[in-house]
Amino acid sequence: MPQIPTLHLEAASTLAVVVSSNEPLLFLSDDLRIIAASTSFCRAFEIDPTSTSGKRLGDLGSGEWAMPRLQSLLMATAAGSVNVDA
């Protein structure tokens, strides 16, 4: 039986957690493209869940997510350069 690479299992597990979360969550790529959005995220921000995958964060909705400061903070957080407090 072929072995499934660990990276694929981790990605699938992350995807499953995000999609099934009761909390508004996004799973973003390193260039801030949406890999997955939880149903609760789409409901909370009135976004069509079928239109999120592959879209850049800044292209969601009517542009309200296209904030340079938000994108900068997300990129810095992903790089481990900064921690964002709740």
C-alpha positions, 0 to 999 in steps of 0.5 A, a space after each residue: 500500500 502506498 504511503 501518503 506524504 505527511 504534508 498532505 495529511 497535515 494540509 487535509 487535517 488543517 482544511 477539515 478543521 477550518 471548514 468545520 469550525 464554529 468560529 470564523 476562520 480562514 486558511 490562507 496561502 503565503 500570498 494571502 489567497 484563500 485556501 478555505 473559509 469556515 462556514 461561520 466566517 462566510 456567514 458572519 461576513 455575509 460572503 458567498 462560500 462558493 466564491 472564496 477559494 483561490 480568491 485573494 483576501 483583499 478581493 473579498 466582499 466590496 474591498 473592505 478586506 483590502 487594507 494594506 495594514 491588515 495584509 502587512 500584519 498577516 504577512 508579518 505574522 505568517 513570517 513569525 516577525 510579529 504576534 497579534 494580540 486578540 
